[in-house]
Amino acid sequence: MATSRADALAIKAEIVAADAPAKTWHFQTFATLEEAVIFVNSEPPQAAGEFGISNRSDGQVDAIYYL
């Protein structure tokens, strides 16, 4: 099931707030490519090589990101 935009941004904020000593890879499914793009560009935006996507046959987008 795809994560809503609000939930995805909240998850990202929680990861950043945890102030982990090292970055780690995370996985998320988005309803659309647009949702994934909004997520990757939200604060803090991912740098080159820190985000990858894959289109699914059901129209959703799987994303892996480094944060």
Protein Blocks (a to p, Z undefined) as FASTA:
>chain_A
ZZdfklmmmmmmmmmmnopabdcddddddfbfklmmmmmmpccdddehiaccdddfkopa
cddddZZ
